[in-house]
Structures are given as structure tokens and as C-alpha cells.
Amino acid sequence: MFTFHTEYTNLPYNQNDFHSMITLCPDSVIDKKIPPKSILYLLDVSGSVEPKLAKQSIVRSLPFLRSEDEICVISYSTETSIDVPWTKCTPVNKEKLVDSVKSISTGGWSNMSNGIFHAIEQCTDRDANIVILSDGETNSGITNSERLVNMVKTTLEGTQTRIHAFALSSLSDSMRDLTVACNGTYNYISSYEELPVAYGSVLGAVLSTVYQGVSIHLKSDSLMFTDMNNTTITSHYVGDIYAQEKKDILFKCHVIQSKQTHVIQYTIKGSNIISENPLLIKGETTIECGDDNDISSPVLDRIEELRVVRELKRARTSTSMEKAIQILSQTHTPLKSLQDDLDMLIGTRDHEFKMRALLSRIEQEYSEQRDNRSDDLLSDYSTPFRLWTSRAVSHD
């Protein structure tokens, strides 16, 4: 469940810095008593979005929700409407919910900020998951995406409300940034057929969350810790972790006092929402100087993943597709699945939008270690429960 890795079996005598990594992987939630869930669907029904399949996807998600779960549906365009107030998903209520969702009207401008803050207001007295479906375009309200993300993050600070988003038909960095800031998942939807799969993936995330608000705290008398950008740290915020999801928290250790043995003390904090108990784990690991300098494969693989992620980001933010392809063509890795993804990206060079959309997905997938592919491409970070839920919703 929690594993500490150091880069070397023994630290070489002349080595002044090295990597360490903590791996977190909660157990399965199958047969566990999952607490009641509150899910708010926020639909963009402005003229730029076709919401028909979005409504169908909500309907398809209902069989997976239990009588103790509840949903709320809010739609926004020029104005915002609470179409379905918080309603328990009992068998009788589900029949009424289907009719209510299908009857939501459409049309108007896109005022995303108004919709989001209405949704947050509805979640003030509960820990909820907000699911946004939009093309990410906004032409009224707060149109500065950075300002909107900061305002939403500040408003939700200290709460357990999560925001998930589906960017429909167009890439949306603002929606991606919003979900990262609010501990949710992001899916880019290139076709309507992908939407039910994406809904299933998010529903699987909601139902399989085990730990919330996880943070790791580090301490050593002889080592200083930095992140991968060489910024000094004493702690690292991880956020939420799903059942059977593997999170590798990699950091650098710098020798500030010469010793034969270095001691690293670490504390993992958060909350276990399955047991409803605080998560508090304290551990200690030692690394000795010596001649057994074998390198840890898990640490080496994560270092390599993050190296390639930097190149993927360079390609994604490049000024032209030609430059992006050049960067990708010059990037090679011994990690087979990641190299396969690089080859797949290069193979889409004749379809710029498709290439950039896939590039965005892959970069985020490997940087966040979280599956965000809503199509038939299987991710290394698809957890079994989310994958099953996603397939079940899409084929229901």
C-alpha cells in the first residue's frame, strides 16, 4: 500500500544527491461499504454545445448510483437553472430524474463562471463531486480563465468538493487547469461516442476514492529535499487517490552533512473515506554509503517518465506542428508503452487537431499518473474499477 524506494541500494561515497520515491496504492474497494455520494452535473446548454448525448449519459449513469446517493443537475447558458435539486437516487426517483434531465432546454450564450459558482453554492453543506460538460468556450461572465481558476480554487479551499470536466470537441486548457486545481479528472472528448465512457470513468473515480487530501511530509538531519524543479520542499501535496491507483511521489535528496548512514523520516497524512478515519502513517528509512550501488528500477522508470513528460510539454506548447513533430521524433525512451504513445503521436502528423488533442492527454496522463483517455486507447493508469465502470456505463 505504501512503499519507500531509494535510487541506490548503497549511496556511492562521492554522490551528493540522489532520488527517493514513495509509492501509494490503495487496495480495491470491491465489497467495501462506500459512503453515500453527492454528484452535481453541470451542463453547458448554450448554442455552441449539443447536449443530447450529455443528457443520455447522465441517464446511463443512474443505474450505478445507490438509493443513498444523490444527484443535482444544473444547466447554464446566458442564465443558470437548477433543473434537478438534490434528489436521492431511489428507484422511484430515478424514473422522475430521467424525465427531468431529458426536458432541460437549450440555447443562449455561455456563462461558465455563473454556472460554476451556482454549482459550488449548491454544494456548501455537503462533500460533492461537480461534473462539468462544456466545450470550454465562454463568452460572458468571467472570461479570463486564469482568474476563474484562481477564484474557484480559493472558494473551494478547505472543502472536499471536487470538480471534474469534459472538454467537448475543443481542447480547453482552462478546464484542464480547473480540474487539476480542484482535485478532479479531466477528459477531452473528440466525438460524442466517447462521452458515456468518460462519464463512466469519472463515476468510477467518485465511487472508488479511498484517500482524500493526502500529503507527504519529509524530515532528515543530514539531507535536504527538493522537488524535480530543484525547489526546496519539506512536504508534498498529493490530493485524492483512487482504489488500486498507483501514485509515485518522486523527490531529490541532497547531502548537507556527510554521514555513513542517512535517515529519512516521512509522515503520510490525509483521510480514509471508506473507514471514515484519519490517515496517519509514520515511517523511517535509512540509506548507507557503500559499494552496492544497484539502481532501483521503479525510481529509474519514474525519472524517465518525467523526462519524457518535459519533452511532451515542449511539443504541446510549441509554435507549430512541424516543431512539435520534430521534438517528438527526437524523443526516445526504453519504456515501451510510452514509446508506443510517442510513435502514435508521430503517426497522426497529418491530422494536427487530433495530434495535439492526443498529445495533451498523454502528457497529462504520465505527469499526473491518472488515466484521462475517454476513447478506446487503454492507459497504463486505468484502474480496474474505473475501467469496469467506464465500459459498463458506455454499454448499458
N, C-alpha and C positions, 0 to 999 in steps of 0.2 A: 504493500500500500504506500509506504514511504521508504525511499531508498536514497542513500547518500553515495555519490561517486566522486572520486578524485582522479585527476588526469593521469597521475603516475602511481604505480604500486609503491615505490620509494621515490622521494623527491631527489633528483640529481643534485649533487653538492654545489654545483655552480649555477643552479636555477633560482632566480629571484622572483619569478612569478609563474603561476600555473592556474589551471581551471578546476573548478569544482561544480558539481551539479546535484540538485535534489530532484528526484522523480516522484511525482504524486500520481497515484492511480487508484481511485476508489473502487470498491467491489460492486458487483451487479446489484441492481435494485429489484430484480425479479423476485417475486414473493415477499417483498418488503411492504410495509404499511406506509404508503406515500401520503403525506399530509394533503389536505384539500388545496386545490389550486384555483387562483383567480386569473383569468386571461381576458384582456381587453383588446378587441380587434379594432384598429383604427384604419378606416378605408378612405382613400383618396377617390372621390367620385366626381372630380372636375372633368371638364370636357376633354382633357388630354389623356385620360385613362379609361379603358374599357373594364368595368368592374364585374362583369358577368361571371367569369371563372373564379374571381376572388370570392364572390358570394357562394359559389358552388363548393369551394374549398373549405369555407367555414362550415358549411353543412356536412361535408365529408368528415370533418374533424369531430363532430358531435358524438358519434358512437364511441369514441375513445375516452370521452370525459365521463366521470362518475357522477352519481347523484349529489355527492358532497362538493364537487367542483362547481364553479360559477363562471359565467362569461358576461361581458358587456360589449356592445357594438356601437361605435361612434363613427359617423361619416363626416367628411369635411370637403368643402369646395370653397365658395365665397364665404359661406357661413358654416357653422358646425352644428351637427344634430346628434343627440343621444337617441339612437334608433332602438336600442335594446338596453334598458337599465340592468344593473346587476341581477342575474337570474340563475338560480340553481339548475343544474342540468339533470333534473329528474326526467323520467320517461315522458310524463305528460308535458312538461315544459319544453322538452326538445321538439315536440311536434309544433308548438307555438313559435319556437325560435326559428324554425325553418321558414315559416310564412313571413315572419318579421324581417328576416335577412333578405329574402327574395324581393320584398316590396320596397327596399331602400331606393330612393330616387337619385338621379344623377344629373350632372351639368353644372357649369359655373367656373369661376377662377379657382386657382389652387392656393389656399392659405394654410400651408402646412403648420406653421407656428401656432395658429389658433387651434388647430386640431390637436396638436401635441399637448398644449397646456390645458385644454379641456380634458384630455385623457388623464393627465397627471392629477388634475383636481379630483377626478373620479376614483383615484387610487390612494387618496390621502389616508384612509383609515384601514388599509389592507396592504399586504405584500403581494404585488401583482406583476404579471408579465404583459407588457404592451407590445402588440404585433402590428407594425405599420406596413401597409401595402400602398406603394406610390411609385411613380416614375422618377421621383426625386426633384422634379421641377416645381418651383414655387414662384408665383408672380404677384403675390400680395402678402401682407403681413410682414414678418421679419424675413427678408430675402438674403441677408448676409449669413452664409452657412456657418462660418466660424463663430459669429456672435450667437447664433441659435444654439449650437452645440454647447458653448460655454454656459449659456443661460439655463439650458435643460440640465446639464451636469450639476450646476450649483443648486438648482431647485430640488434635485433628487438626492443630494448629498445627505447621508445619514439614514436613507430609506433602503428597503430591499426591493424596490421596483426596478425591473429590468426592461430594456427596450430592444426589441428585435425588429428587423426591417427587411423588406423585399424591394429591391430596385427593379421596376418592371420596364424592360425594353431599352433602358438607357443607363449607362454607368453613372453612379452617384457617389462621389467622394464624401459629400456631406452626410448622406445616410450611413455610409460605412463608418465615418468618424463618430457619428452619433451612437451607433451600436457599440463601438469599442469603448467610448466614454461611459456608457451605461450598462456595461457587463452583459450585452446581448449577443446575438448572432446576426450575421448579415448574409443575405443571398441575393445574387444578381440573377434575374430571370430573363432569359433571352427569348423564350417562347411560352405561350400560355400552358403548354403541356407540362412544363416544369413546375408550375405553381403548386399543384397538390403535393408534389414531392417535397418542395421547400416547406410547405405548411407542416407536413409530417415530420420533417427534420426538426423544426422549431418546437413542435408539440413534444417530440421525443426529448428535446433538451429540457423543456419545462418539467416534464414528468420524471426525468432521471437526474435532476440536480441533487447532488449529495452534500457538497460543501459550499457554503456561501462566505464571501468576504475573507478569503484565505490570504494570509500574509506570512512571509518568512523573515525571521529576524536572526542576524548573524553577529557573532562576537568572537574575538581572539586577542590574546595578549601580544602575539608575535606577527600577526597578519593584518593587512588592510584589504578591504573588499571593494571592488568596483564592478559596475555593470559592463556590458560589452562595448560601450562607448567610452569607457575609462572614467566614468563619473563615480566618485566615491559614494558608497552606499553602506547602510547598516541594516536595511530591510528591503524587501521586495514585495509589492502587492501583486497577487496572482488573480484574485477575483473568484468567480464561481467555477466549480469543477463538476463535470457530469460523471455518472457511473461508467466505469471501465474506460474513461478518458485518460490518456497519458499526457501529463504536463512535465516537461523538463525545464527546470529553472537553472540556467547556466550563469555563472559569475566568475570573475577573476579574483585570485588571491595573490597579494603582493607581500613578499617578506620584508618586514620592517625591523625585525630583530632576529639575528642569527641564532638558531637553536637546532639541536639534533632532532627534536620532536615538536611539531606544531599541532596545537589543539584548536579545533573549530567547534564552538558551541552554537546550536541552532534551535530556534523555537518556531513551531508552526501554530498559528492561531487562526480562528475562524469559527464557524458554527456548523454543526451537523444537523441538517433539517429533517433527516429521517428519524434520528433518535431525539431530536429537539434538545440536544445538549451542546454546550460549547466545545469547540475543537481546540485542544491544547496539548501539543506534543513537544517534549523537550528531548534533545539528543546531543550527542557529542561524538566527534570522530577525530582521529589522530592520523597524521601523515609523518612518517620518519624519513630522514635523509638516508640514502643508501645507494646501492648499486643495482637493485632490482627496479629498473625504470620502464617496465612494461606500461603501455598506454591503454587506458580504459576505452573500449570500443564505443560504448554509449556516449561518452563525453566527446570523443573524436567525431562521431556521426553528427551530434548536435552542433558542434563548431562548424562542420562542413555545411550543414543545412543553413545556418545563419550567414555563412559566407555567400552561398548562392542566393539567399534572400536579398542580400545587398545588391547583387547584380540584377535580380529581378526588379527591384525598386528602381534602379538606374534605367532599366529598359522601359518600365512603366511611365516614368516621368521624362523620358527623352523627347526631344522636339519633333522627331519624325519617325515613321515606321521603319524607314531604312536604318536609322541609328539604332532603334530598338532591336531589329533583327541582327545587326552587327554585334551588339552586346551579347545577345542570346547565343549567337553562333560561336562566340569566343569563350563561352562559359561551359565548362565540362566538370562533371562530378562522378566519383565512383559509386555514389548512391543510385542504384538502378531506377527506383521509382521516380526520383527527382530528375534523373537524366531522361527518362521516358517523357516526363512532362515538358522538359526543355525541347526535346525533339518534336513533340506535338505542337508546341508553340511555333516553332520554326516552320512546321508544315502548314500553318494557317497564314503564311505570309501574304497570300493573295486575297485575304479577307480581313482588312485592317480592324474593323469593329469587333469581329469575332476574336481576333488575336488579342486585342487589348482587353477585352472582357475576360477571356480565359487567363491572361497574364495577371490581371487584378485578383482573380480568385486564387490562383496558385500561390502568388506572393503572400496573400493574407493567410492562406491555409498553413503554410510552413512557418510563417513568422508567429502566428497565434497558436499553432498546433491545434487547430479546430477546423473541422470539415465545414465548408460553406459552398459545396458544389450541389446544385439543385437538379442536375441532369443525370445522364446515365454514367458519367465518369465517376468511378469509385475512388474515394480519397483514402489515403493512409490513416487519416484521422477520423474516419467514420466509426463511431462507437456502435456496438451491436444493437443496443436498444434503440438508438436514434435511427439506424439504418432500417431496422424492422418496422418501426412506426412510420417512417417515411414511405416505405414500399406499401404498407398496409393502407395508409390513407389514400395513396395515389391509385390503388386498385380496388378500393372499396366499392 
